[in-house]
Amino acid sequence: MSVTLGIDIGGSGIKGAPVDTLTGQLVGERRRIPTPEGAAPADVKAVVAELVQGFGLPGPVGVTFPGIVQRGRTLSAANVHKDWIGLDADTLLSEAVGQEVHLLNDADAAGLAEARFGAGAGQDGTVMVLTFGTGIGSALIHDGVLVPNTELGHLWLRDKHAETWASDRARERDDLNWKQWSKRACSYLQHLELLFSPELFIIGGGISKKADKWTPHLTLDRSRVVPAQLLNEAGIIGAAMQAALLAPPVRSPRAAAKKA
């Protein structure tokens, strides 16, 4: 068993768990600490360090971030403190925890996990994972390889900003029933289908828990559409997967003992 720690920075909570990156299974109890108000780098750093210390798992750590991450730098900050913009966050967190830390966008992390271990398992070609919540997160994966930071929730559909018009927040704001919301979501997916021709769309975010409400109304001509399967664990799993790709994962004591 190869185990890597994954941590998911969310708007209300920062969650972590050890992950078997060969199976996508959590191999320990998930722990959660409330996200500090304002989510400033120093405060988030302290929470991440507390989680890493609490698990006591050596080796690389994967951490999701709600924004663009490029070569370890956080380049946007929609729902966290503006001090994250331009920050060398990999180095900041690595120094804080005393271990190698690798950040990636939160939607990308969920996409990696869903494509490998969730609703996209076994699917070749192009898979697109979309998370509908406050906004719309996106992850584009081709034959298991991630194209990072796609930010497709910010596309424009004529005069409509996609995530402002078709997110779950928009559904609640405009008091839409599921059929009405699905009509908007279909227009958005049809545009993405035209641009990327994915074999499969995986729909995640809060609405994935209510898939029976929208799946009858959300159909496309060429691409399949399915609900996500990993739900709240996807970010943790994807973060651990990314860290394991960039640095050798730690072999669990039990597996090491058996090998010896």
Secondary structure, DSSP 8 states (H G I E B T S, - for coil): -EEEEEEEE-SSEEEEEEEETTTTEE-S--EEEE--TT--HHHHHHHHHHHHHHHT--S-EEEEESS-EETTEE---SSS-GGGTTEEHHHHHHHHHTS-EEEEEHHHHHHHHHHHHSTTTT--SEEEEEEESSSEEEEEEETTEEE----GGG-EETTEEHHHHHSHHHHHHTT--HHHHHHHHHHHHHHHHHHH--SEEEEEEGGGGGHHHHTTT---SSSEEEE-SSGGGHHHHHHHHHHHHHS--EE-HHHHHHH-
